[in-house]
């Protein structure tokens, strides 16, 4: 087991042309076509956005939820480098790769939703900067974090192309990159929750709380571990590799610890603020609140026991439930629980949905290509 834990990463190998990559390529092509129309003819040509809903699925799913899904690299790095749990080191590169794609695409996705997208560079110009803006802080932190992650992941490319000198130079400053890579996600993930605080009375009472920054940070960390469970189980199945239960089982226990902390804060806040009666009203918001809460609570029963955490199927399902729960928390706060007033409705148009699907297709395709051709996953012979 020790040899497996510390095995050097190696390319998985194999053919890049298969059903999954072809389907992903088709979805990406559709996304590009929609975006071409969007950038030429404007948001109104492909979206259902209006004055009441100035942002929709592209911001909420591709950016707010997508960046939370991309917290696996931050969550695992925190375990390995901050809490000195070196046994999880083989999970760092796969988690970092998933985070790379998630954050990079989230950063790009913001441009899709900007009315005057050609002015996006203004956020990097001091004359246009507004340091009092929550969105400005989020934009700067995410941009810096994307740069930091690419530098953290660069040794993978240096190893592939035999660039030992470059790898050595990056290794000398890796401690600083890791420190930044831990602080920056904490800042912008909590600030995404602050956006709901700024919106004030426009947010339904079940999600209108000054504790949203803490809730968003706790769930981002929890979702990071959940994505690692999901990705590890899926990669093991797709590549016919031995699943890393010796690492995933104790990591799942850490994940449950953050989950319990979140539930205590979340449910306690609803009770203390007197918002609980709204959860029993006959409304879509109340229904979504209970679905969201059930998805958060279910993993405690599913993998609460040590023996259950050794079951890959239960680990996978728990990961999926927590990913769904965190996504619902954000979807409910930003869209379903967003009360903009009478006369405005929003449901994403088909082109909007195809862009979101295309963004996830880019992540899938990129993950397959890089893991097959670059040293990311621990070295292991495929079993048939």
Long-range contacts (C-beta under 8 A, 24 or more apart in sequence): 1-246, 4-242, 4-244, 4-246, 4-378, 4-380, 5-87, 5-89, 5-90, 5-246, 5-247, 6-89, 6-90, 7-90, 7-378, 7-379, 7-380, 8-375, 8-378, 8-379, 9-90, 9-93, 9-156, 9-159, 9-375, 9-376, 9-377, 9-378, 9-379, 10-375, 10-377, 10-378, 10-379, 10-380, 11-160, 11-371, 11-372, 11-373, 11-374, 11-375, 11-376, 12-239, 12-241, 12-371, 12-372, 12-377, 12-382, 13-372, 14-239, 14-372, 16-368, 16-369, 16-372, 16-373, 20-238, 20-364, 20-368, 21-365, 21-368, 21-369, 23-361, 24-361, 24-362, 24-364, 24-365, 24-368, 25-361, 25-365, 27-354, 27-357, 27-358, 27-361, 28-358, 28-361, 28-362, 28-365, 30-354, 30-358, 31-354, 31-355, 31-357, 31-358, 31-359, 31-361, 31-362, 32-358, 34-351, 34-354, 34-355, 34-358, 35-112, 35-355, 37-351, 38-112, 38-351, 38-355, 39-117, 43-113, 43-115, 46-349, 46-351, 46-352, 46-355, 47-348, 47-349, 47-351, 47-352, 48-346, 48-347, 48-348, 48-349, 48-352, 49-346, 50-344, 50-346, 51-344, 52-340, 52-341, 52-343, 52-344, 52-345, 52-346, 53-335, 53-338, 53-340, 53-344, 53-345, 53-346, 55-113, 55-334, 56-113, 56-335, 56-346, 56-348, 56-352, 57-335, 57-348, 57-352, 57-353, 57-356, 58-109, 58-112, 58-113, 58-352, 58-355, 58-356, 59-109, 59-110, 59-113, 59-334, 60-330, 60-331, 60-334, 60-335, 61-327, 61-331, 61-356, 62-105, 62-106, 62-109, 62-112, 62-355, 62-356, 62-359, 63-106, 63-109, 63-110, 63-113, 64-192, 64-330, 64-334, 65-326, 65-327, 65-330, 65-331, 66-102, 66-105, 66-106, 66-109, 66-359, 67-102, 67-103, 67-106, 67-142, 67-188, 67-189, 67-192, 67-220, 68-189, 68-216, 68-219, 68-220, 68-223, 68-224, 68-326, 68-327, 68-330, 69-98, 69-102, 69-223, 69-227, 69-323, 69-327, 70-98, 70-99, 70-100, 70-101, 70-102, 70-103, 70-106, 70-227, 71-99, 71-185, 71-189, 71-220, 71-221, 71-223, 71-224, 71-227, 72-96, 72-98, 72-99, 72-224, 72-225, 72-227, 72-228, 72-231, 73-97, 73-98, 73-99, 73-100, 73-149, 73-152, 73-181, 73-224, 74-99, 74-181, 74-182, 74-185, 74-220, 74-221, 74-224, 75-221, 75-224, 75-225, 75-228, 76-224, 76-225, 76-228, 76-251, 77-178, 77-181, 77-182, 78-182, 78-221, 79-251, 79-254, 81-178, 81-182, 82-182, 87-247, 87-250, 88-247, 88-251, 90-244, 90-247, 90-378, 91-228, 91-232, 91-244, 91-247, 91-251, 93-153, 93-156, 93-375, 93-376, 93-377, 94-228, 94-231, 94-232, 94-235, 94-371, 94-376, 94-377, 95-224, 95-227, 95-228, 95-231, 96-149, 96-152, 96-153, 97-153, 97-156, 97-367, 97-370, 97-371, 97-376, 98-227, 98-231, 98-363, 98-367, 99-149, 100-146, 100-149, 100-150, 100-153, 101-362, 101-363, 101-366, 101-367, 102-363, 103-142, 103-145, 103-146, 103-149, 104-146, 104-150, 105-359, 105-362, 105-363, 106-142, 107-142, 107-143, 107-146, 109-359, 110-139, 112-355, 134-191, 134-194, 134-195, 134-198, 135-195, 137-187, 137-188, 137-191, 138-188, 138-191, 138-192, 138-195, 141-184, 141-185, 141-187, 141-188, 141-191, 142-184, 142-188, 144-180, 144-184, 145-180, 145-181, 145-184, 145-185, 145-188, 148-177, 148-180, 148-181, 148-184, 149-181, 151-177, 152-177, 152-178, 152-181, 156-370, 156-374, 156-375, 156-376, 157-374, 159-374, 159-375, 160-373, 160-374, 160-375, 185-220, 186-217, 189-216, 189-217, 189-220, 190-214, 190-216, 190-217, 192-216, 192-330, 193-217, 195-334, 196-333, 196-334, 199-338, 201-339, 202-338, 202-339, 202-340, 203-333, 203-337, 203-338, 203-339, 204-278, 204-285, 204-332, 204-336, 204-337, 204-338, 204-339, 205-273, 205-275, 205-278, 206-270, 206-275, 206-278, 206-279, 206-285, 206-286, 206-289, 206-332, 206-337, 207-329, 207-332, 207-333, 207-337, 208-275, 208-337, 209-269, 209-270, 209-273, 209-275, 211-265, 211-269, 212-333, 214-265, 215-262, 215-265, 215-266, 215-269, 215-329, 216-329, 216-330, 218-258, 218-261, 218-262, 218-265, 219-262, 219-325, 219-326, 219-329, 220-326, 221-258, 222-255, 222-258, 222-259, 222-262, 222-322, 222-326, 223-322, 223-323, 223-326, 225-251, 225-252, 225-254, 225-255, 225-258, 225-319, 225-322, 226-255, 226-318, 226-319, 226-320, 226-321, 226-322, 226-323, 226-326, 227-319, 227-323, 228-319, 229-255, 229-315, 229-316, 229-318, 229-319, 230-316, 230-319, 230-320, 230-323, 233-312, 233-315, 233-316, 233-319, 234-316, 235-371, 235-377, 236-312, 239-371, 239-377, 239-382, 240-382, 240-383, 240-384, 241-377, 241-380, 241-382, 241-383, 242-380, 242-383, 243-312, 244-378, 245-310, 245-312, 245-315, 248-309, 248-312, 248-315, 249-306, 249-309, 249-310, 249-315, 252-303, 252-309, 252-315, 252-318, 253-306, 253-309, 255-322, 256-299, 256-300, 256-303, 256-304, 259-296, 259-299, 259-300, 259-322, 260-300, 262-296, 263-296, 263-297, 266-293, 266-296, 267-293, 284-336, 285-332, 285-336, 285-337, 288-328, 288-332, 288-336, 288-337, 289-332, 291-328, 292-325, 292-328, 292-329, 292-332, 295-321, 295-322, 295-324, 295-325, 295-328, 296-322, 296-325
